[in-house]
Amino acid sequence: MNMISINEEGEHENGGKVRMRIDLMSRADADKAAVGSARSEPNHSPNLPPPEGRLKFSLNPFAMFMQLFGPAMRRKIYCACCCVVCIALCIYIIPTVAGGAICKTILFGIC
């Protein structure tokens, strides 16, 4: 079944497809082949597998980081952290280098 929505301009646009199955049966047949609610037993007609990709809570921040961000986003975060560390090192090294240059200029009298 095609799902159609209307955008801001009033035009119809495709909203995707929905696939569904409806089984009609008599009350007697339903009582013979009872099924559980959702994934509880008995789990048949159709069999519902356990969900995949759910978030598992952990107190380990690295495990949560790996679950919350995909590989592409993790690479971007790693690159941003490396850039921040390099910039911080440059900021902390500048006074040392500048102080050494000023000291040499004063001691050796280079003008």
VOLUMSE-31592 format. One record per residue (C-alpha): residue in three letters; chain; x, y, z. Coordinates in steps of 0.5 Angstrom, whole numbers, m for minus. Example, Ala and Ser with C-alpha at 12.3 -4.5 7.8 and 13.67 -1.06 7.14 Angstrom:
<markes>
 code unit     x     y     z
  ALA    A    25    m9    16
  SER    A    27    m2    14
</markes>
This chain:
<markes>
 code unit     x     y     z
  MET    A     0     0     0
  ASN    A     3     7    m2
  MET    A     3    12     3
  ILE    A     2    19     0
  SER    A     2    26     4
  ILE    A     1    33     2
  ASN    A     7    38     3
  GLU    A     7    45     5
  GLU    A     5    47    m2
  GLY    A    m1    43    m3
  GLU    A     2    38    m7
  HIS    A     2    30    m6
  GLU    A     8    27    m5
  ASN    A    10    19    m4
  GLY    A    11    18     4
  GLY    A    13    11     3
  LYS    A    10     4     3
  VAL    A     7     0     8
  ARG    A     6    m8     8
  MET    A     1   m11    12
  ARG    A    m2   m18    13
  ILE    A    m9   m19    16
  ASP    A   m12   m26    18
  LEU    A   m19   m27    20
  MET    A   m21   m33    23
  SER    A   m27   m36    27
  ARG    A   m27   m35    35
  ALA    A   m26   m43    35
  ASP    A   m20   m43    31
  ALA    A   m17   m37    35
  ASP    A   m18   m41    41
  LYS    A   m15   m47    38
  ALA    A    m9   m44    36
  ALA    A    m8   m39    42
  VAL    A    m2   m34    41
  GLY    A     2   m30    47
  SER    A     2   m22    47
  ALA    A     7   m19    43
  ARG    A    14   m24    44
  SER    A    11   m28    50
  GLU    A    10   m35    49
  PRO    A     7   m38    45
  ASN    A    10   m34    40
  HIS    A     8   m37    33
  SER    A     3   m34    27
  PRO    A     8   m30    26
  ASN    A    14   m32    30
  LEU    A    17   m25    33
  PRO    A    24   m25    34
  PRO    A    28   m21    39
  PRO    A    29   m14    37
  GLU    A    36   m12    35
  GLY    A    40    m6    36
  ARG    A    37    m4    42
  LEU    A    42     1    47
  LYS    A    45    m3    53
  PHE    A    46     1    59
  SER    A    53     1    61
  LEU    A    57     5    67
  ASN    A    63     5    62
  PRO    A    63    11    58
  PHE    A    67     8    52
  ALA    A    62     3    51
  MET    A    56     8    51
  PHE    A    60    12    46
  MET    A    61     6    42
  GLN    A    53     5    42
  LEU    A    51    12    41
  PHE    A    55    14    35
  GLY    A    57    10    29
  PRO    A    64     9    26
  ALA    A    63    16    21
  MET    A    61    20    27
  ARG    A    67    17    32
  ARG    A    72    19    26
  LYS    A    70    26    26
  ILE    A    70    26    34
  TYR    A    77    23    34
  CYS    A    79    28    29
  ALA    A    76    34    33
  CYS    A    80    32    39
  CYS    A    86    31    36
  CYS    A    86    38    33
  VAL    A    84    41    40
  VAL    A    90    37    43
  CYS    A    95    40    38
  ILE    A    92    47    38
  ALA    A    93    47    46
  LEU    A   100    44    45
  CYS    A   102    50    41
  ILE    A    99    55    45
  TYR    A   103    52    51
  ILE    A   109    52    47
  ILE    A   109    59    44
  PRO    A   111    62    51
  THR    A   117    57    52
  VAL    A   119    59    45
  ALA    A   118    66    45
  GLY    A   122    67    52
  GLY    A   128    63    49
  ALA    A   128    67    43
  ILE    A   128    73    47
  CYS    A   133    71    52
  LYS    A   138    69    46
  THR    A   137    76    43
  ILE    A   138    79    50
  LEU    A   144    75    51
  PHE    A   148    75    45
  GLY    A   146    82    43
  ILE    A   143    81    36
  CYS    A   139    87    34
</markes>
